[in-house]
Amino acid sequence: MKRWLLLFCLLTPQWAHAHLVSTRFGEYYAGLLHPVITLSHLIPWLALALVAGLQNTASARTALPLFPLAVLAGAALGSTLPAQQWIAVINLISFLVLGGLVLAARPLPPRFFIALVMATGLSHGYANGMPELFGQGLVLYLAGVTCAAYLLVSILTAASHQLITQRSWGIIAVRAGGSWIAAIGFLYLAFTLFVTGAAGS
Amino acid sequence: MPHHHRPISSSHPMCGALVLLLICAVANPAHAHTEAGVAGGLSSGFLHPMLGLDHLVAMVAVGLWGAQLGKPAIWLLPITFPMVMAAGGVMGLAGLPLPAIETGIALSALILGLMVLFSLRPPLEIAALLVGCFAVFHGHAHGTELPAAANPLAYGVGFVISTGLLHLVGIVLGTLTRWPAGTRAIRGLGGMIAALGVYFSAASLGWM
């Protein structure tokens, strides 16, 4: 009896639809994952979180909610306007600027920090744009990118602030991280300029 | 009652197990995954300083010497090193030639090993300048290999992190200097690094 039941089950399979990609929710996850698995976005965002962790709590709290909004605005523009090569160069320079600021480990004037957060969000958001998408797919994709920006930078800022304030070696580790990020950016910028002759993706 | 032995046939369970054991014992790595994309670039960059013994011992020596020198050198040298190394890498990428790169890298192991062996304490500026000069050679060697990487950005991330972790290994080992026996052990390690530096120098000059 069991054999017949097994045979019956095998002969009457149905699509599982276990993956949300097939239910049009895939664009959300595509947006969520794009900046997280792309090193050219992930590393500067980590650097921005380290810079935020070095600021006083009030300044960081004011500026950080602006970052996902700036990323959303940038990604919306990047999805509607044509791709710009200079945006990729600015994003590469952000490695150096943000890494250098982490290395310097100095509190920034609040207005400058807000401008830095907005500029980083807009330029990286623009590079995360997806011109192929439209309608509901684009909305889901933008929601994913915005969520990634919020989650990544908020969590990493909290972690870096905790590290800096709670551990005696925390500030040294963060500054070393800034040095690594700036060094990586310096190398990749040179590769882009000298080897590829243009800003890579 | 006579005892009958059954001959072992190929269908015997023991025979199958032996064949399986033999196959497992003579297995070779499949290399089914090619070094491609971000993972390939990251792994090749990460392994480059680790697999090159001349890079490895010099990086560990930077950490050991920093720990011997104490604050602020213990953090200043490893923080400065990646930036200066990147400058060397940029020279390599730009095609700017640097004479005797292999000898420079070998000498870095020799000189830094001697610094640790004799626990020398020059002024911080001199120590930073010395380490910075050697960082240019190491960076140039890494930088010239970067364009050939599966993913150049991932390669850069890999080798910068790897270099930093090797410094950290040196610093952690250097904490042994808190104890007299540990101080002697670290100086002995410096001697070993210097001896390897002599070997690398001789090999780079074609004497071995």
Interface residues (C-beta under 8 A of the other chain):
Chain A: I37 L39 S40 I43 L103 I172 R175 A176 S179 W180 A182 A183 I184 F186 L187 Y188 A190 F191 F194 V195
Chain B: V38 W75 P78 I79 T80 F81 P82 M83 M85 A86 A87 G89 V90 L93 A94 G95 G143 L146 P147 P152 L153 A154 G156 V157 V160 I161 G164
